[in-house]
Amino acid sequence: MTIIPAAGRLTAVALALALMATTAPAQMHGGGHGHGAGQGMMHHGADGTGHDEVTMPGLRGLNATPGESADLMIMFHHFDTLYREVENLPNGIRTVTGATDPYVLDALIRHVTQMIGRVEAGDDPQIFIQSPTLDIFFARYEGLVNDIEITEAGIIVTQTSDDPELVVALQTHAAEVSDMAARGMQAVHERMMGGG
């Protein structure tokens, strides 16, 4: 993966380590910046059979860190601050994703760089609600070329492959992410129920 931050180039590992160091576990509880996890959220299914949109347990994973789950929670709680553009390329995708809120933008940049680093290592976080579309990325990670550029506009990701199945998966996943950025957890619920 090539990462070009505003101040020059960093390796994926160096950037991921730096970003992980800034992810405080307190974010799981909405710590700081007036971004409380429970603001405007509701519990569904008091008997435990429904969805808990305050603590969002589905954002945890068998192999995910608390910081990774916290960043997902920040983005889902504040999805209305996200903006996104996707260009389907003949051999992949180019996306520009950002947030109007700097706190959410920080979480977004951490999430994207850490997830691409995980894909390049074949290290699936196994987030409980993650799309099955991601499975092929972790199985065939060597067939992907990933470039990340961090700019004032947000994070620009170009992912390409010579494998036609990976190209289809990249474009499908990009559309899923765009839907989540537009509609938040409702998009995930519909996908999981087979309606999206």
CYANA upper distance limits for C-alpha pairs under 8 A (distance plus 0.5 A):
  1 MET  CA     11 THR  CA      8.35
  1 MET  CA     12 ALA  CA      6.91
  1 MET  CA    116 ILE  CA      8.39
  1 MET  CA    117 GLY  CA      8.17
  1 MET  CA    120 GLU  CA      8.13
  1 MET  CA    145 VAL  CA      7.20
  1 MET  CA    146 ASN  CA      5.28
  1 MET  CA    147 ASP  CA      5.84
  1 MET  CA    148 ILE  CA      7.74
  2 THR  CA      9 ARG  CA      8.45
  2 THR  CA     11 THR  CA      7.60
  2 THR  CA     12 ALA  CA      7.62
  2 THR  CA    146 ASN  CA      7.09
  2 THR  CA    147 ASP  CA      5.14
  2 THR  CA    148 ILE  CA      6.41
  3 ILE  CA      9 ARG  CA      6.58
  3 ILE  CA     10 LEU  CA      6.58
  3 ILE  CA     11 THR  CA      7.10
  3 ILE  CA     12 ALA  CA      7.01
  3 ILE  CA    147 ASP  CA      6.52
  3 ILE  CA    148 ILE  CA      5.06
  3 ILE  CA    149 GLU  CA      6.09
  3 ILE  CA    150 ILE  CA      8.11
  4 ILE  CA      8 GLY  CA      6.31
  4 ILE  CA      9 ARG  CA      5.21
  4 ILE  CA     10 LEU  CA      7.21
  4 ILE  CA    148 ILE  CA      6.72
  4 ILE  CA    149 GLU  CA      5.10
  4 ILE  CA    150 ILE  CA      6.63
  5 PRO  CA      9 ARG  CA      6.48
  5 PRO  CA     10 LEU  CA      7.67
  5 PRO  CA    149 GLU  CA      6.39
  5 PRO  CA    150 ILE  CA      5.20
  5 PRO  CA    151 THR  CA      7.38
  6 ALA  CA    149 GLU  CA      8.46
  6 ALA  CA    150 ILE  CA      6.47
  6 ALA  CA    151 THR  CA      6.30
  6 ALA  CA    152 GLU  CA      8.47
 10 LEU  CA     14 ALA  CA      6.81
 10 LEU  CA     15 LEU  CA      6.60
 11 THR  CA     15 LEU  CA      6.68
 12 ALA  CA     16 ALA  CA      6.47
 12 ALA  CA    113 THR  CA      7.90
 12 ALA  CA    117 GLY  CA      6.90
 13 VAL  CA     17 LEU  CA      6.57
 13 VAL  CA    117 GLY  CA      7.86
 14 ALA  CA     18 ALA  CA      6.66
 15 LEU  CA     19 LEU  CA      6.52
 15 LEU  CA    113 THR  CA      8.19
 16 ALA  CA     20 MET  CA      6.45
 16 ALA  CA    110 ARG  CA      7.77
 16 ALA  CA    113 THR  CA      6.92
 16 ALA  CA    114 GLN  CA      6.14
 16 ALA  CA    117 GLY  CA      7.94
 17 LEU  CA     21 ALA  CA      6.70
 18 ALA  CA     22 THR  CA      7.29
 19 LEU  CA     23 THR  CA      7.19
 19 LEU  CA    110 ARG  CA      6.20
 20 MET  CA     67 GLY  CA      7.69
 20 MET  CA    110 ARG  CA      7.79
 23 THR  CA     27 GLN  CA      7.91
 23 THR  CA     67 GLY  CA      5.95
 23 THR  CA     71 ASP  CA      8.40
 24 ALA  CA     67 GLY  CA      6.99
 25 PRO  CA     29 HIS  CA      8.42
 25 PRO  CA     66 PRO  CA      6.78
 25 PRO  CA     67 GLY  CA      6.30
 25 PRO  CA     70 ALA  CA      7.69
 26 ALA  CA     30 GLY  CA      7.07
 26 ALA  CA     31 GLY  CA      5.64
 27 GLN  CA     31 GLY  CA      5.41
 27 GLN  CA     32 GLY  CA      8.09
 27 GLN  CA     67 GLY  CA      8.00
 27 GLN  CA     70 ALA  CA      5.99
 27 GLN  CA     71 ASP  CA      7.98
 27 GLN  CA     74 ILE  CA      8.19
 28 MET  CA     37 ALA  CA      7.84
 28 MET  CA     55 THR  CA      8.35
 28 MET  CA     66 PRO  CA      7.83
 28 MET  CA     67 GLY  CA      8.01
 28 MET  CA     69 SER  CA      7.88
 28 MET  CA     70 ALA  CA      5.08
 28 MET  CA     71 ASP  CA      8.48
 28 MET  CA     73 MET  CA      7.71
 29 HIS  CA     36 GLY  CA      7.32
 29 HIS  CA     37 ALA  CA      6.21
 29 HIS  CA     55 THR  CA      8.38
 30 GLY  CA     34 GLY  CA      8.35
 30 GLY  CA     35 HIS  CA      6.04
 30 GLY  CA     36 GLY  CA      4.50
 30 GLY  CA     37 ALA  CA      4.84
 30 GLY  CA     38 GLY  CA      8.09
 30 GLY  CA     74 ILE  CA      8.09
 31 GLY  CA     35 HIS  CA      7.39
 31 GLY  CA     36 GLY  CA      6.86
 32 GLY  CA     36 GLY  CA      8.04
 33 HIS  CA    103 TYR  CA      7.85
 35 HIS  CA     39 GLN  CA      8.04
 35 HIS  CA     74 ILE  CA      8.41
 37 ALA  CA     41 MET  CA      8.46
 37 ALA  CA     54 VAL  CA      6.72
 37 ALA  CA     55 THR  CA      7.68
 37 ALA  CA     73 MET  CA      8.00
 37 ALA  CA     74 ILE  CA      7.77
 37 ALA  CA     77 HIS  CA      7.29
 38 GLY  CA     42 MET  CA      8.28
 38 GLY  CA     54 VAL  CA      5.46
 38 GLY  CA     55 THR  CA      8.05
 41 MET  CA     53 GLU  CA      6.30
 41 MET  CA     54 VAL  CA      6.00
 42 MET  CA     52 ASP  CA      7.56
 42 MET  CA     53 GLU  CA      6.17
 42 MET  CA     54 VAL  CA      6.72
 43 HIS  CA     51 HIS  CA      7.08
 43 HIS  CA     52 ASP  CA      5.17
 43 HIS  CA     53 GLU  CA      6.13
 43 HIS  CA     54 VAL  CA      6.93
 44 HIS  CA     50 GLY  CA      5.63
 44 HIS  CA     51 HIS  CA      5.47
 44 HIS  CA     52 ASP  CA      6.11
 44 HIS  CA     53 GLU  CA      7.79
 45 GLY  CA     49 THR  CA      6.00
 45 GLY  CA     50 GLY  CA      4.50
 45 GLY  CA     51 HIS  CA      6.81
 45 GLY  CA     52 ASP  CA      8.10
 46 ALA  CA     50 GLY  CA      7.70
 51 HIS  CA     56 MET  CA      8.04
 52 ASP  CA     56 MET  CA      5.91
 52 ASP  CA     57 PRO  CA      7.59
 55 THR  CA     73 MET  CA      8.47
 56 MET  CA     60 ARG  CA      8.48
 56 MET  CA     73 MET  CA      7.48
 58 GLY  CA    127 ILE  CA      7.55
 58 GLY  CA    128 PHE  CA      5.57
 58 GLY  CA    129 ILE  CA      5.92
 59 LEU  CA     69 SER  CA      5.92
 59 LEU  CA     72 LEU  CA      7.07
 59 LEU  CA     73 MET  CA      7.40
 59 LEU  CA    127 ILE  CA      6.39
 59 LEU  CA    128 PHE  CA      6.72
 59 LEU  CA    129 ILE  CA      6.92
 60 ARG  CA     64 ALA  CA      6.91
 60 ARG  CA     65 THR  CA      8.42
 60 ARG  CA     66 PRO  CA      7.92
 60 ARG  CA     69 SER  CA      5.83
 60 ARG  CA    127 ILE  CA      6.00
 60 ARG  CA    128 PHE  CA      6.73
 61 GLY  CA     65 THR  CA      8.32
 61 GLY  CA     69 SER  CA      8.24
 61 GLY  CA    125 PRO  CA      6.57
 61 GLY  CA    126 GLN  CA      5.52
 61 GLY  CA    127 ILE  CA      4.30
 61 GLY  CA    128 PHE  CA      5.81
 62 LEU  CA    125 PRO  CA      7.03
 62 LEU  CA    126 GLN  CA      5.90
 62 LEU  CA    127 ILE  CA      7.12
 62 LEU  CA    128 PHE  CA      8.12
 63 ASN  CA    124 ASP  CA      7.47
 63 ASN  CA    125 PRO  CA      4.84
 63 ASN  CA    126 GLN  CA      6.21
 63 ASN  CA    127 ILE  CA      7.94
 64 ALA  CA     68 GLU  CA      6.76
 64 ALA  CA     69 SER  CA      7.33
 64 ALA  CA    125 PRO  CA      5.17
 64 ALA  CA    126 GLN  CA      7.35
 64 ALA  CA    127 ILE  CA      7.16
 65 THR  CA     69 SER  CA      6.97
 66 PRO  CA     70 ALA  CA      6.53
 67 GLY  CA     71 ASP  CA      6.71
 68 GLU  CA     72 LEU  CA      6.96
 68 GLU  CA    111 HIS  CA      7.14
 69 SER  CA     73 MET  CA      6.73
 70 ALA  CA     74 ILE  CA      6.74
 71 ASP  CA     75 MET  CA      6.82
 71 ASP  CA    107 ALA  CA      5.42
 71 ASP  CA    108 LEU  CA      7.54
 71 ASP  CA    110 ARG  CA      8.03
 71 ASP  CA    111 HIS  CA      6.92
 72 LEU  CA     76 PHE  CA      6.66
 72 LEU  CA    107 ALA  CA      8.07
 72 LEU  CA    111 HIS  CA      7.79
 73 MET  CA     77 HIS  CA      6.45
 74 ILE  CA     78 HIS  CA      6.59
 74 ILE  CA    104 VAL  CA      6.89
 74 ILE  CA    107 ALA  CA      7.37
 75 MET  CA     79 PHE  CA      5.83
 75 MET  CA     82 LEU  CA      8.42
 75 MET  CA    104 VAL  CA      6.62
 75 MET  CA    107 ALA  CA      7.48
 75 MET  CA    108 LEU  CA      7.37
 76 PHE  CA    181 ALA  CA      8.45
 76 PHE  CA    184 GLY  CA      6.02
 76 PHE  CA    185 MET  CA      6.98
 77 HIS  CA    184 GLY  CA      8.19
 78 HIS  CA     82 LEU  CA      8.02
 78 HIS  CA    104 VAL  CA      7.60
 79 PHE  CA    180 MET  CA      8.17
 79 PHE  CA    181 ALA  CA      5.98
 79 PHE  CA    182 ALA  CA      7.43
 79 PHE  CA    183 ARG  CA      7.81
 79 PHE  CA    184 GLY  CA      6.16
 80 ASP  CA    181 ALA  CA      7.81
 80 ASP  CA    182 ALA  CA      7.49
 80 ASP  CA    183 ARG  CA      8.39
 80 ASP  CA    184 GLY  CA      8.36
 81 THR  CA     99 ALA  CA      5.67
 81 THR  CA    100 THR  CA      5.76
 81 THR  CA    101 ASP  CA      6.72
 81 THR  CA    104 VAL  CA      8.09
 82 LEU  CA     97 THR  CA      7.71
 82 LEU  CA     98 GLY  CA      6.22
 82 LEU  CA     99 ALA  CA      4.74
 82 LEU  CA    100 THR  CA      7.08
 82 LEU  CA    104 VAL  CA      8.49
 82 LEU  CA    181 ALA  CA      6.51
 82 LEU  CA    182 ALA  CA      8.20
 83 TYR  CA     97 THR  CA      6.26
 83 TYR  CA     98 GLY  CA      5.91
 83 TYR  CA     99 ALA  CA      6.39
 83 TYR  CA    100 THR  CA      8.38
 83 TYR  CA    181 ALA  CA      7.52
 83 TYR  CA    182 ALA  CA      8.43
 84 ARG  CA     95 THR  CA      7.60
 84 ARG  CA     96 VAL  CA      6.10
 84 ARG  CA     97 THR  CA      4.87
 84 ARG  CA     98 GLY  CA      6.98
 84 ARG  CA    178 SER  CA      7.09
 84 ARG  CA    181 ALA  CA      7.93
 85 GLU  CA     95 THR  CA      6.09
 85 GLU  CA     96 VAL  CA      5.63
 85 GLU  CA     97 THR  CA      6.99
 85 GLU  CA    178 SER  CA      8.49
 86 VAL  CA     93 ILE  CA      7.51
 86 VAL  CA     94 ARG  CA      6.40
 86 VAL  CA     95 THR  CA      4.97
 86 VAL  CA     96 VAL  CA      7.08
 86 VAL  CA    174 ALA  CA      7.57
 86 VAL  CA    175 ALA  CA      8.46
 86 VAL  CA    178 SER  CA      8.47
 87 GLU  CA     93 ILE  CA      6.21
 87 GLU  CA     94 ARG  CA      5.61
 87 GLU  CA     95 THR  CA      6.72
 88 ASN  CA     92 GLY  CA      6.66
 88 ASN  CA     93 ILE  CA      5.12
 88 ASN  CA     94 ARG  CA      7.03
 88 ASN  CA    171 GLN  CA      6.93
 89 LEU  CA     93 ILE  CA      5.60
 89 LEU  CA     94 ARG  CA      7.55
 91 ASN  CA    160 THR  CA      5.80
 91 ASN  CA    161 SER  CA      6.19
 91 ASN  CA    162 ASP  CA      7.08
 91 ASN  CA    164 PRO  CA      8.09
 91 ASN  CA    167 VAL  CA      6.31
 92 GLY  CA    158 THR  CA      8.06
 92 GLY  CA    159 GLN  CA      6.11
 92 GLY  CA    160 THR  CA      4.77
 92 GLY  CA    161 SER  CA      6.75
 92 GLY  CA    166 LEU  CA      8.49
 92 GLY  CA    167 VAL  CA      5.40
 92 GLY  CA    168 VAL  CA      8.19
 92 GLY  CA    170 LEU  CA      6.66
 92 GLY  CA    171 GLN  CA      7.13
 93 ILE  CA    157 VAL  CA      8.40
 93 ILE  CA    158 THR  CA      6.21
 93 ILE  CA    159 GLN  CA      5.99
 93 ILE  CA    160 THR  CA      7.02
 93 ILE  CA    167 VAL  CA      8.40
 93 ILE  CA    170 LEU  CA      7.12
 93 ILE  CA    171 GLN  CA      6.76
 93 ILE  CA    174 ALA  CA      8.12
 94 ARG  CA    156 ILE  CA      7.60
 94 ARG  CA    157 VAL  CA      6.10
 94 ARG  CA    158 THR  CA      4.80
 94 ARG  CA    159 GLN  CA      7.06
 95 THR  CA    155 ILE  CA      8.48
 95 THR  CA    156 ILE  CA      6.06
 95 THR  CA    157 VAL  CA      5.73
 95 THR  CA    158 THR  CA      7.00
 95 THR  CA    174 ALA  CA      8.31
 96 VAL  CA    153 ALA  CA      8.18
 96 VAL  CA    154 GLY  CA      7.12
 96 VAL  CA    155 ILE  CA      6.25
 96 VAL  CA    156 ILE  CA      4.97
 96 VAL  CA    157 VAL  CA      7.08
 97 THR  CA    153 ALA  CA      8.25
 97 THR  CA    154 GLY  CA      6.04
 97 THR  CA    155 ILE  CA      5.94
 97 THR  CA    156 ILE  CA      7.03
 98 GLY  CA    105 LEU  CA      6.56
 98 GLY  CA    108 LEU  CA      7.97
 98 GLY  CA    153 ALA  CA      6.80
 98 GLY  CA    154 GLY  CA      4.66
 98 GLY  CA    155 ILE  CA      6.75
 99 ALA  CA    104 VAL  CA      6.68
 99 ALA  CA    105 LEU  CA      5.51
 99 ALA  CA    108 LEU  CA      8.44
 99 ALA  CA    154 GLY  CA      7.60
100 THR  CA    104 VAL  CA      8.30
100 THR  CA    105 LEU  CA      7.85
101 ASP  CA    105 LEU  CA      6.66
102 PRO  CA    106 ASP  CA      6.64
103 TYR  CA    107 ALA  CA      7.10
104 VAL  CA    108 LEU  CA      6.61
105 LEU  CA    109 ILE  CA      6.65
105 LEU  CA    154 GLY  CA      7.77
106 ASP  CA    110 ARG  CA      6.74
107 ALA  CA    111 HIS  CA      6.54
108 LEU  CA    112 VAL  CA      6.63
109 ILE  CA    113 THR  CA      6.62
109 ILE  CA    150 ILE  CA      8.48
109 ILE  CA    154 GLY  CA      8.36
109 ILE  CA    155 ILE  CA      7.00
110 ARG  CA    114 GLN  CA      6.41
111 HIS  CA    115 MET  CA      6.43
112 VAL  CA    116 ILE  CA      6.63
113 THR  CA    117 GLY  CA      6.57
113 THR  CA    148 ILE  CA      8.25
114 GLN  CA    118 ARG  CA      6.64
115 MET  CA    119 VAL  CA      6.68
116 ILE  CA    120 GLU  CA      6.66
116 ILE  CA    146 ASN  CA      8.03
117 GLY  CA    121 ALA  CA      6.84
118 ARG  CA    122 GLY  CA      6.47
118 ARG  CA    123 ASP  CA      5.36
118 ARG  CA    124 ASP  CA      6.98
118 ARG  CA    125 PRO  CA      8.18
119 VAL  CA    123 ASP  CA      6.57
119 VAL  CA    124 ASP  CA      7.43
119 VAL  CA    137 PHE  CA      6.82
119 VAL  CA    138 PHE  CA      5.92
119 VAL  CA    141 TYR  CA      6.42
120 GLU  CA    138 PHE  CA      8.29
120 GLU  CA    141 TYR  CA      6.14
120 GLU  CA    142 GLU  CA      7.54
120 GLU  CA    144 LEU  CA      8.48
121 ALA  CA    141 TYR  CA      7.95
122 GLY  CA    137 PHE  CA      8.33
122 GLY  CA    138 PHE  CA      5.19
122 GLY  CA    139 ALA  CA      7.29
122 GLY  CA    141 TYR  CA      6.58
123 ASP  CA    138 PHE  CA      7.26
124 ASP  CA    138 PHE  CA      6.68
126 GLN  CA    130 GLN  CA      7.60
129 ILE  CA    188 VAL  CA      7.95
129 ILE  CA    192 MET  CA      8.26
130 GLN  CA    134 LEU  CA      7.97
131 SER  CA    135 ASP  CA      8.49
133 THR  CA    137 PHE  CA      8.39
133 THR  CA    169 ALA  CA      6.62
133 THR  CA    172 THR  CA      7.85
133 THR  CA    173 HIS  CA      6.70
134 LEU  CA    138 PHE  CA      7.30
134 LEU  CA    169 ALA  CA      8.18
134 LEU  CA    173 HIS  CA      7.85
135 ASP  CA    139 ALA  CA      6.76
136 ILE  CA    140 ARG  CA      6.31
136 ILE  CA    141 TYR  CA      8.22
136 ILE  CA    166 LEU  CA      7.53
136 ILE  CA    169 ALA  CA      7.94
137 PHE  CA    141 TYR  CA      5.61
137 PHE  CA    144 LEU  CA      8.34
137 PHE  CA    166 LEU  CA      7.68
140 ARG  CA    144 LEU  CA      8.13
140 ARG  CA    166 LEU  CA      8.47
143 GLY  CA    161 SER  CA      6.34
143 GLY  CA    162 ASP  CA      7.51
143 GLY  CA    163 ASP  CA      7.23
143 GLY  CA    166 LEU  CA      8.24
144 LEU  CA    159 GLN  CA      7.18
144 LEU  CA    160 THR  CA      6.33
144 LEU  CA    161 SER  CA      5.48
144 LEU  CA    162 ASP  CA      8.47
144 LEU  CA    166 LEU  CA      8.22
145 VAL  CA    159 GLN  CA      6.05
145 VAL  CA    160 THR  CA      5.74
145 VAL  CA    161 SER  CA      6.72
146 ASN  CA    157 VAL  CA      7.68
146 ASN  CA    158 THR  CA      6.40
146 ASN  CA    159 GLN  CA      5.10
146 ASN  CA    160 THR  CA      7.26
147 ASP  CA    157 VAL  CA      6.22
147 ASP  CA    158 THR  CA      5.67
147 ASP  CA    159 GLN  CA      6.93
148 ILE  CA    155 ILE  CA      7.40
148 ILE  CA    156 ILE  CA      6.15
148 ILE  CA    157 VAL  CA      5.13
148 ILE  CA    158 THR  CA      7.05
149 GLU  CA    155 ILE  CA      6.31
149 GLU  CA    156 ILE  CA      5.50
149 GLU  CA    157 VAL  CA      7.01
150 ILE  CA    154 GLY  CA      6.46
150 ILE  CA    155 ILE  CA      5.08
150 ILE  CA    156 ILE  CA      6.74
151 THR  CA    155 ILE  CA      6.70
151 THR  CA    156 ILE  CA      8.07
159 GLN  CA    170 LEU  CA      8.04
160 THR  CA    167 VAL  CA      7.40
161 SER  CA    166 LEU  CA      6.97
161 SER  CA    167 VAL  CA      6.59
162 ASP  CA    166 LEU  CA      8.41
162 ASP  CA    167 VAL  CA      8.16
163 ASP  CA    167 VAL  CA      6.88
164 PRO  CA    168 VAL  CA      6.83
165 GLU  CA    169 ALA  CA      6.70
166 LEU  CA    170 LEU  CA      6.51
167 VAL  CA    171 GLN  CA      6.79
168 VAL  CA    172 THR  CA      6.56
169 ALA  CA    173 HIS  CA      6.44
170 LEU  CA    174 ALA  CA      6.58
171 GLN  CA    175 ALA  CA      6.85
172 THR  CA    176 GLU  CA      6.86
173 HIS  CA    177 VAL  CA      6.67
174 ALA  CA    178 SER  CA      6.69
175 ALA  CA    179 ASP  CA      6.72
176 GLU  CA    180 MET  CA      6.81
177 VAL  CA    181 ALA  CA      6.59
178 SER  CA    182 ALA  CA      6.67
179 ASP  CA    183 ARG  CA      6.47
179 ASP  CA    184 GLY  CA      8.01
179 ASP  CA    187 ALA  CA      6.66
180 MET  CA    184 GLY  CA      5.09
180 MET  CA    185 MET  CA      7.14
180 MET  CA    186 GLN  CA      8.22
180 MET  CA    187 ALA  CA      5.92
180 MET  CA    188 VAL  CA      7.31
183 ARG  CA    187 ALA  CA      6.20
184 GLY  CA    188 VAL  CA      7.76
185 MET  CA    189 HIS  CA      6.70
186 GLN  CA    190 GLU  CA      6.73
187 ALA  CA    191 ARG  CA      6.71
187 ALA  CA    196 GLY  CA      7.33
188 VAL  CA    192 MET  CA      6.59
188 VAL  CA    196 GLY  CA      8.49
189 HIS  CA    193 MET  CA      6.63
190 GLU  CA    194 GLY  CA      6.60
190 GLU  CA    195 GLY  CA      5.26
190 GLU  CA    196 GLY  CA      5.33
191 ARG  CA    195 GLY  CA      6.02
191 ARG  CA    196 GLY  CA      4.74
192 MET  CA    196 GLY  CA      8.23
